[in-house]
Amino acid sequence: MKNATITFLLILFAMTVSMAQIRPREAGVHFGILPTGSLNAITDVPGVKAGHFTKIQGSNIRTGVTAILPHGGNIFQQKVPGAVYVGNGFGKLAGTTQVMELGNIETPIILTNTLSVAAGIEGVVKYSLAQTGNETIQSVNAVVGETNDGYLNDIRGMHISSDEVIKAIQSAATGPVDEGNVGAGTGTVCFGWKGGIGTSSRKLPESLGGYTVGVLVQTNFGGNLQIGGVPVGEKLGKNPFKDALEKSDGSCMIVIATDAPVLDRNLERMAKRAMMGLAKTGGIASNGSGDYVIAFSTAENLRIPYVKPNLELEKAEFLQNDDMTSLFLAVIEATEEAIINSLFAAETMEGKEGRVVEKLPTDQVLEWIKNKN
């Protein structure tokens, strides 16, 4: 009963903190030149849903699941064009080879901790098999990514179940997306400070197609933190040169959504640009970092039906190479901002073995940025 009460209070505290957070943009920090969508979130892309399952129990469990749905229908029956780019492959991203081979995604995208990837696969498969219309399918390519939250979380306990993965999927909704210590970001650490979930979006002007690009990140990596042109890591004494190199391992999962009609080849090109956004924050994709980018298009004319007539020719319309540059810029800007959003939203957390990871001192950072400008 005591543990249950503690768990409830911790979750209540996390929810209260989440609702009270001020994002850096709201405090006057801007990233790039393109405007954001109305929510400045991946859910600004029409039809995209996101949800979390957060697991905070006792003193050692600090983990969770984040689910991103490309659309609200049966994704297996109406697959979306998709691509994966590996910035640094020290990680476990399930489902990669089929996405690379066929150029489509057929399930919700799941983010969790390293040793819960198997639970993520099982949850996605169970969810997909149970959907109306999928009664006869015998193969599901679950896309499940991870970062290692073992510093704050009892990761060896493998505390995430397939049912909890399904709960994250079922909780996914359009609208605002919680950031910081939630879902797959519950126990993560970024640049030596508390990391977590972050999201951002960009809206292209009508002259460039009027398309939306949304990004969601799970931050758990290191390097030399930079915000708004300020060398925050150096100023806070977190990364003299030696530490920047030796304490930068970790991972970052990046999910990109767009309503632009883009096929898998150009989605991969967009995914590559996300690493530029990560670099702008000071991330260095170290030897021990698993940095993966998943990109998909929600354009309805590009959906891939599970069942279609043999030898029927495709007649889809899609953007040409020369029209991709503005989308590349949107990805870079949204990725950078999503990563910084995750740091601003995250709060100090105590976890496994009494370890404490502090919140980024955002008031001090904002003061430095204000003085610089």
C-alpha positions as CSV (number, residue, x, y, z in Angstrom):
1,M,0.0,0.0,0.0
2,K,2.9,2.4,0.8
3,N,4.5,1.8,-2.5
4,A,1.2,2.4,-4.3
5,T,0.8,5.7,-2.5
6,I,4.3,6.8,-3.4
7,T,3.7,5.8,-7.0
8,F,0.5,7.8,-7.2
9,L,2.2,10.9,-5.7
10,L,5.1,10.7,-8.1
11,I,2.8,10.4,-11.1
12,L,0.7,13.2,-9.8
13,F,3.8,15.4,-9.3
14,A,5.0,14.5,-12.8
15,M,1.7,15.5,-14.3
16,T,1.6,18.8,-12.4
17,V,5.1,19.6,-13.5
18,S,4.3,18.8,-17.1
19,M,1.3,21.1,-17.2
20,A,3.3,24.0,-15.6
21,Q,6.3,23.9,-18.0
22,I,7.3,26.9,-20.1
23,R,8.8,25.9,-23.4
24,P,11.9,27.8,-24.6
25,R,10.1,29.4,-27.5
26,E,7.5,30.8,-25.1
27,A,10.4,32.3,-23.1
28,G,11.7,34.1,-26.3
29,V,14.2,31.5,-27.6
30,H,13.7,30.8,-31.3
31,F,15.2,28.1,-33.5
32,G,15.6,28.9,-37.2
33,I,13.3,30.9,-39.5
34,L,10.3,28.7,-40.3
35,P,7.1,29.1,-38.3
36,T,5.8,26.3,-36.1
37,G,2.4,24.6,-36.3
38,S,-0.3,25.6,-33.8
39,L,0.9,23.1,-31.2
40,N,4.6,23.0,-32.1
41,A,4.3,19.2,-31.9
42,I,4.4,16.2,-34.1
43,T,0.7,16.1,-33.9
44,D,0.5,19.3,-36.0
45,V,0.8,16.8,-38.9
46,P,-2.9,16.0,-39.6
47,G,-3.9,12.6,-38.4
48,V,-0.8,11.8,-36.4
49,K,-1.4,10.6,-32.8
50,A,1.0,10.3,-29.9
51,G,0.6,8.7,-26.4
52,H,2.6,7.7,-23.4
53,F,2.6,5.1,-20.7
54,T,4.7,6.3,-17.7
55,K,5.9,3.8,-15.1
56,I,7.2,5.3,-11.9
57,Q,7.2,2.8,-9.0
58,G,9.1,2.6,-5.7
59,S,12.6,3.9,-5.8
60,N,14.0,2.0,-8.7
61,I,11.5,1.9,-11.6
62,R,11.7,4.9,-13.9
63,T,10.7,4.0,-17.4
64,G,7.8,3.9,-19.9
65,V,6.6,3.7,-23.5
66,T,5.8,6.3,-26.1
67,A,3.7,5.4,-29.2
68,I,3.4,7.4,-32.4
69,L,0.6,6.5,-34.9
70,P,0.9,7.7,-38.5
71,H,-2.9,7.8,-38.7
72,G,-5.9,6.7,-36.7
73,G,-7.0,3.9,-39.0
74,N,-5.7,0.4,-39.5
75,I,-2.1,1.0,-40.2
76,F,-1.4,-2.5,-41.3
77,Q,-4.2,-2.3,-43.9
78,Q,-3.2,1.2,-45.0
79,K,0.6,1.3,-44.7
80,V,2.5,4.6,-45.0
81,P,5.7,5.4,-46.9
82,G,8.6,5.2,-44.4
83,A,12.3,5.3,-44.1
84,V,15.1,4.8,-41.5
85,Y,18.4,6.5,-41.2
86,V,21.1,5.2,-38.9
87,G,23.2,8.1,-37.5
88,N,25.2,5.7,-35.3
89,G,24.1,2.1,-35.0
90,F,24.9,1.3,-31.3
91,G,21.3,0.4,-30.6
92,K,18.3,-1.9,-31.1
93,L,15.7,-0.7,-33.6
94,A,13.4,-3.6,-34.4
95,G,11.8,-3.7,-37.8
96,T,14.5,-1.7,-39.6
97,T,15.3,-4.1,-42.5
98,Q,11.7,-4.4,-43.7
99,V,11.2,-0.7,-43.7
100,M,14.5,-0.3,-45.7
101,E,13.5,-3.0,-48.1
102,L,9.9,-2.2,-48.8
103,G,9.8,1.5,-48.0
104,N,6.8,1.4,-45.8
105,I,5.7,1.3,-42.1
106,E,2.7,-0.9,-41.1
107,T,2.4,-0.5,-37.3
108,P,2.5,2.2,-34.6
109,I,6.0,3.3,-33.8
110,I,7.0,2.4,-30.3
111,L,9.8,3.9,-28.2
112,T,10.9,2.4,-24.8
113,N,14.0,1.2,-23.0
114,T,16.7,-1.1,-24.3
115,L,15.6,-4.3,-22.6
116,S,11.9,-3.7,-23.3
117,V,12.1,-3.9,-27.1
118,A,10.8,-7.4,-27.0
119,A,7.8,-6.3,-24.9
120,G,7.3,-3.5,-27.5
121,I,7.3,-6.0,-30.3
122,E,4.8,-8.3,-28.5
123,G,2.5,-5.4,-27.7
124,V,2.5,-4.1,-31.2
125,V,1.8,-7.6,-32.6
126,K,-1.0,-8.2,-30.2
127,Y,-2.5,-4.8,-31.0
128,S,-2.3,-5.4,-34.7
129,L,-3.7,-8.9,-34.7
130,A,-6.7,-7.7,-32.7
131,Q,-7.7,-5.0,-35.1
132,T,-10.7,-5.5,-37.3
133,G,-9.7,-6.6,-40.7
134,N,-6.5,-8.3,-39.6
135,E,-8.1,-11.6,-38.6
136,T,-6.0,-13.6,-41.1
137,I,-2.6,-11.9,-41.1
138,Q,0.4,-14.0,-40.0
139,S,3.2,-11.5,-40.2
140,V,3.6,-8.0,-38.5
141,N,6.7,-5.8,-38.8
142,A,6.7,-4.0,-35.5
143,V,8.9,-0.9,-35.4
144,V,10.3,-0.5,-31.9
145,G,13.2,1.8,-30.9
146,E,14.9,2.3,-27.6
147,T,17.4,4.2,-25.4
148,N,19.0,2.9,-22.3
149,D,17.5,4.4,-19.1
150,G,19.5,2.1,-16.8
151,Y,21.2,4.9,-14.8
152,L,17.9,5.8,-13.2
153,N,15.8,2.8,-14.0
154,D,16.1,-0.9,-12.9
155,I,16.4,-1.8,-16.5
156,R,17.3,-5.4,-15.8
157,G,14.0,-5.9,-14.1
158,M,12.3,-5.6,-17.6
159,H,9.3,-3.9,-16.0
160,I,7.4,-3.0,-19.2
161,S,4.8,-5.5,-20.3
162,S,3.1,-6.0,-23.7
163,D,-0.2,-4.8,-22.1
164,E,1.5,-1.6,-21.1
165,V,2.7,-1.1,-24.6
166,I,-0.9,-1.5,-25.8
167,K,-2.0,1.0,-23.2
168,A,0.4,3.6,-24.7
169,I,-1.0,2.9,-28.2
170,Q,-4.5,3.2,-27.0
171,S,-3.8,6.5,-25.2
172,A,-2.4,8.0,-28.4
173,A,-4.3,11.1,-29.5
174,T,-4.1,14.2,-31.6
175,G,-3.6,17.5,-29.7
176,P,-0.8,18.6,-27.3
177,V,2.0,16.1,-26.5
178,D,3.4,15.8,-23.0
179,E,7.2,16.3,-22.8
180,G,10.0,15.7,-20.4
181,N,9.8,12.9,-17.8
182,V,7.0,10.9,-19.5
183,G,6.7,7.7,-21.5
184,A,9.9,6.5,-23.0
185,G,11.7,9.6,-21.7
186,T,10.9,8.9,-18.0
187,G,14.4,7.7,-17.0
188,T,16.6,9.2,-19.7
189,V,19.6,11.6,-19.3
190,C,20.8,14.1,-21.9
191,F,24.0,16.1,-21.8
192,G,24.4,15.2,-18.2
193,W,21.0,16.7,-17.3
194,K,17.6,15.1,-17.1
195,G,16.4,14.3,-20.7
196,G,13.1,13.0,-21.9
197,I,10.5,13.4,-24.6
198,G,10.5,16.5,-26.7
199,T,8.6,17.5,-29.8
200,S,8.3,20.4,-32.3
201,S,7.0,21.2,-35.8
202,R,7.4,23.5,-38.8
203,K,4.8,24.8,-41.2
204,L,6.0,25.7,-44.7
205,P,4.5,28.8,-46.4
206,E,2.0,28.1,-49.2
207,S,4.6,29.2,-51.7
208,L,6.6,26.1,-50.7
209,G,3.6,23.8,-50.6
210,G,2.1,24.6,-47.2
211,Y,3.2,21.2,-45.8
212,T,3.8,20.4,-42.1
213,V,6.8,18.6,-40.6
214,G,6.6,17.3,-37.0
215,V,9.4,15.7,-34.9
216,L,9.4,13.8,-31.7
217,V,12.6,12.8,-29.8
218,Q,13.6,10.5,-27.0
219,T,16.8,12.2,-25.7
220,N,19.4,10.1,-23.8
221,F,22.7,11.2,-25.2
222,G,25.7,13.5,-24.6
223,G,28.2,15.9,-26.1
224,N,28.7,19.7,-25.8
225,L,25.3,21.3,-25.1
226,Q,24.5,24.4,-27.2
227,I,21.3,26.4,-27.0
228,G,20.6,29.6,-29.0
229,G,24.3,30.0,-29.8
230,V,25.3,29.8,-26.1
231,P,27.8,27.1,-25.1
232,V,25.7,26.0,-22.2
233,G,27.6,22.8,-21.4
234,E,30.9,24.7,-21.0
235,K,29.3,27.5,-18.9
236,L,27.8,24.9,-16.6
237,G,31.0,23.0,-16.3
238,K,29.4,19.8,-17.6
239,N,31.8,19.1,-20.4
240,P,35.4,20.1,-20.4
241,F,36.9,18.4,-23.5
242,K,37.7,15.1,-21.8
243,D,34.1,14.7,-20.5
244,A,32.5,15.7,-23.8
245,L,34.3,12.8,-25.4
246,E,34.2,10.2,-22.6
247,K,30.8,10.8,-21.1
248,S,28.8,11.3,-24.3
249,D,27.5,7.8,-24.9
250,G,23.7,7.2,-24.9
251,S,21.1,7.3,-27.6
252,C,18.6,9.5,-29.4
253,M,15.5,8.2,-31.1
254,I,14.0,10.7,-33.6
255,V,10.6,10.3,-35.3
256,I,9.7,12.6,-38.3
257,A,6.2,12.9,-39.6
258,T,5.0,15.0,-42.6
259,D,1.9,15.4,-44.7
260,A,4.0,16.2,-47.7
261,P,3.7,13.6,-50.5
262,V,7.2,12.1,-50.2
263,L,8.2,8.6,-51.0
264,D,10.7,6.5,-49.0
265,R,13.8,7.6,-50.9
266,N,13.3,11.3,-50.1
267,L,12.0,10.4,-46.6
268,E,15.4,8.9,-46.0
269,R,17.0,12.1,-47.2
270,M,14.8,14.0,-44.7
271,A,15.8,11.6,-42.0
272,K,19.5,12.3,-42.7
273,R,18.9,16.0,-42.0
274,A,17.7,15.2,-38.5
275,M,21.3,14.4,-37.5
276,M,22.1,18.0,-38.5
277,G,19.5,19.2,-36.0
278,L,21.0,17.0,-33.3
279,A,24.5,18.3,-34.1
280,K,23.2,21.9,-33.6
281,T,22.4,21.1,-30.0
282,G,26.0,19.8,-29.5
283,G,25.3,16.1,-29.9
284,I,28.2,14.2,-31.4
285,A,26.8,10.7,-32.1
286,S,29.5,9.1,-30.0
287,N,30.8,5.5,-30.5
288,G,28.4,4.2,-27.9
289,S,25.4,6.2,-29.0
290,G,22.4,4.7,-30.8
291,D,21.1,7.5,-33.0
292,Y,18.2,6.5,-35.2
293,V,15.8,8.4,-37.3
294,I,12.4,7.1,-38.5
295,A,10.5,9.2,-41.1
296,F,7.0,8.7,-42.6
297,S,4.5,10.5,-44.8
298,T,0.8,10.6,-44.0
299,A,-0.2,11.7,-47.5
300,E,-3.3,9.7,-48.3
301,N,-2.6,9.3,-52.0
302,L,0.6,7.5,-51.0
303,R,-0.9,4.9,-48.7
304,I,0.0,1.3,-49.5
305,P,-3.0,-1.0,-49.2
306,Y,-2.4,-4.5,-47.8
307,V,-4.6,-6.0,-50.5
308,K,-4.5,-4.8,-54.1
309,P,-4.8,-6.3,-57.5
310,N,-1.8,-7.9,-59.1
311,L,0.2,-6.0,-61.7
312,E,-1.8,-2.8,-61.1
313,L,0.4,0.2,-61.9
314,E,0.9,2.9,-59.3
315,K,-0.4,6.3,-60.2
316,A,0.7,8.3,-57.1
317,E,1.8,11.9,-57.3
318,F,4.8,12.9,-55.1
319,L,7.3,15.7,-54.7
320,Q,10.4,15.7,-56.9
321,N,13.9,16.1,-55.6
322,D,14.1,19.8,-56.4
323,D,11.2,20.5,-54.0
324,M,12.8,18.9,-50.9
325,T,15.1,21.7,-49.7
326,S,12.4,23.4,-47.6
327,L,11.5,20.1,-46.0
328,F,15.1,19.5,-45.1
329,L,15.3,22.8,-43.3
330,A,12.0,22.1,-41.5
331,V,13.5,18.8,-40.2
332,I,16.7,20.4,-39.0
333,E,14.9,23.2,-37.1
334,A,12.2,21.0,-35.6
335,T,14.7,18.4,-34.5
336,E,16.9,21.0,-32.7
337,E,13.9,22.5,-31.0
338,A,12.4,19.2,-30.0
339,I,15.7,18.2,-28.3
340,I,15.9,21.4,-26.4
341,N,12.2,21.2,-25.5
342,S,12.9,17.8,-23.9
343,L,15.5,19.4,-21.6
344,F,13.4,22.3,-20.7
345,A,10.4,20.1,-19.8
346,A,12.3,17.5,-17.8
347,E,12.5,17.8,-14.0
348,T,15.1,16.6,-11.5
349,M,14.6,12.8,-10.9
350,E,15.8,10.4,-8.2
351,G,15.9,6.8,-9.3
352,K,17.8,3.6,-9.0
353,E,20.2,3.3,-6.0
354,G,19.4,6.8,-5.0
355,R,20.9,8.3,-8.0
356,V,19.8,11.9,-8.9
357,V,19.9,13.6,-12.3
358,E,19.3,17.3,-12.0
359,K,17.0,19.4,-14.2
360,L,18.8,21.8,-16.6
361,P,18.9,25.2,-14.9
362,T,16.7,26.8,-17.4
363,D,16.4,30.2,-15.7
364,Q,20.2,30.6,-15.9
365,V,20.3,29.4,-19.5
366,L,17.5,31.9,-20.5
367,E,19.5,34.7,-18.9
368,W,22.6,33.9,-20.9
369,I,20.6,33.7,-24.1
370,K,18.9,37.1,-23.3
371,N,22.2,38.7,-22.6
372,K,23.8,37.3,-25.8
373,N,21.0,38.7,-27.9
